[in-house]
Amino acid sequence: MHKSNEVLKAIQGRRAVMQNSFTQEEVSKEDIQTILEAANAAPTHKRTQPWRFVIFRKGGLERLGSELARIYKNSTPAEKYSEMAEQNMAKKATMSNVAIAIVVNYTGDVPEWEELAATSCAVENLWLAAHSLGIGGYWSTPGLIQHLGDFLKLEDSQKCIGLFYLGHHNSEPRTPARSPLEDKIRWEE
Ligand SMILES: Cc1cc2nc3c(=O)[nH]c(=O)nc-3n(C[C@H](O)[C@H](O)[C@H](O)COP(=O)(O)O)c2cc1C
């Protein structure tokens, strides 16, 4: 029997929760702040703390949705374009209660992959903190995020690596689909 505690339960219970499970209940600014403080507690080499976040709520979500739809329309070849996909792109934002643009700030003080790794640690912290507060969400990485730089007012040394959509939700707990740990480890004793 494995040991268990609140942290381990949160890690095992965290799931990707999508917009179709989000409810209308508002995510409070206080909870968003708690979630972001958890992200800000992530480990980081040379304390570069490369994670940056842009938080969209209310009218901000409408603007983000319109921008995603606009980028989709402009960057999708005519033969692949569909009006439905354009609308769905906007809906990802407008059906969420909060969207957080995840940005890496490359300092040049450590290799770029370390900044990316540290920011990913921050995202997992964010995800676990949200889950612990009963808030669901997921990290969304459509190709068009590479075109969000101007909209997000990013500097040349910054890159958006995703949008984290959040909302209260009515999804049931699910067991994670994972191949066995045994296939991924080797003991040397
Ligand atoms: C770097 C990264 C990028 C992801 N991008 C997407 C995405 O673009 N769309 C999506 O639906 N889920 C995305 N996810 C969420 C995964 O689909 C989800 O975590 C995975 O299916 C495992 O499910 P679980 O998180 O519930 O255990 C991403 C997750 C990570 C870590």
The ligand as an SDF file (V2000), in Angstrom:
LIG
                    3D

 31 33  0  0  0  0  0  0  0  0999 V2000
    3.0900   20.8560  -22.9380 C   0  0  0  0  0  0  0  0  0  0  0  0
    1.6460   20.4360  -22.9930 C   0  0  0  0  0  0  0  0  0  0  0  0
    0.8530   20.8490  -24.0560 C   0  0  0  0  0  0  0  0  0  0  0  0
   -0.4940   20.4900  -24.1300 C   0  0  0  0  0  0  0  0  0  0  0  0
   -1.2480   20.9320  -25.1880 N   0  0  0  0  0  0  0  0  0  0  0  0
   -2.5320   20.5750  -25.2760 C   0  0  0  0  0  0  0  0  0  0  0  0
   -3.3450   21.0430  -26.3530 C   0  0  0  0  0  0  0  0  0  0  0  0
   -2.9090   21.7990  -27.2220 O   0  0  0  0  0  0  0  0  0  0  0  0
   -4.6260   20.6370  -26.4020 N   0  0  0  0  0  0  0  0  0  0  0  0
   -5.1540   19.8150  -25.4480 C   0  0  0  0  0  0  0  0  0  0  0  0
   -6.3270   19.4750  -25.5510 O   0  0  0  0  0  0  0  0  0  0  0  0
   -4.4420   19.3950  -24.3850 N   0  0  0  0  0  0  0  0  0  0  0  0
   -3.1460   19.7520  -24.2870 C   0  0  0  0  0  0  0  0  0  0  0  0
   -2.3950   19.3430  -23.2070 N   0  0  0  0  0  0  0  0  0  0  0  0
   -3.0460   18.5550  -22.1280 C   0  0  0  0  0  0  0  0  0  0  0  0
   -2.8770   17.0670  -22.3800 C   0  0  0  0  0  0  0  0  0  0  0  0
   -3.6940   16.6700  -23.4520 O   0  0  0  0  0  0  0  0  0  0  0  0
   -3.2520   16.2900  -21.1120 C   0  0  0  0  0  0  0  0  0  0  0  0
   -2.4780   16.7300  -20.0470 O   0  0  0  0  0  0  0  0  0  0  0  0
   -3.0370   14.8030  -21.3650 C   0  0  0  0  0  0  0  0  0  0  0  0
   -4.0550   14.3170  -22.2010 O   0  0  0  0  0  0  0  0  0  0  0  0
   -3.0320   13.9600  -20.1040 C   0  0  0  0  0  0  0  0  0  0  0  0
   -4.2680   14.0760  -19.4240 O   0  0  0  0  0  0  0  0  0  0  0  0
   -4.2990   14.5000  -17.8870 P   0  0  0  0  0  0  0  0  0  0  0  0
   -3.6110   15.8370  -17.8010 O   0  0  0  0  0  0  0  0  0  0  0  0
   -5.7730   14.5850  -17.5410 O   0  0  0  0  0  0  0  0  0  0  0  0
   -3.6040   13.4400  -17.0960 O   0  0  0  0  0  0  0  0  0  0  0  0
   -1.0630   19.6830  -23.1150 C   0  0  0  0  0  0  0  0  0  0  0  0
   -0.2440   19.2740  -22.0350 C   0  0  0  0  0  0  0  0  0  0  0  0
    1.0850   19.6410  -21.9680 C   0  0  0  0  0  0  0  0  0  0  0  0
    1.9150   19.1910  -20.7990 C   0  0  0  0  0  0  0  0  0  0  0  0
  1  2  1  0
  2  3  1  0
  2 30  2  0
  3  4  2  0
  4  5  1  0
  4 28  1  0
  5  6  2  0
  6  7  1  0
  6 13  1  0
  7  8  2  0
  7  9  1  0
  9 10  1  0
 10 11  2  0
 10 12  1  0
 12 13  2  0
 13 14  1  0
 14 15  1  0
 14 28  1  0
 15 16  1  0
 16 17  1  0
 16 18  1  0
 18 19  1  0
 18 20  1  0
 20 21  1  0
 20 22  1  0
 22 23  1  0
 23 24  1  0
 24 25  2  0
 24 26  1  0
 24 27  1  0
 28 29  2  0
 29 30  1  0
 30 31  1  0
M  END
$$$$
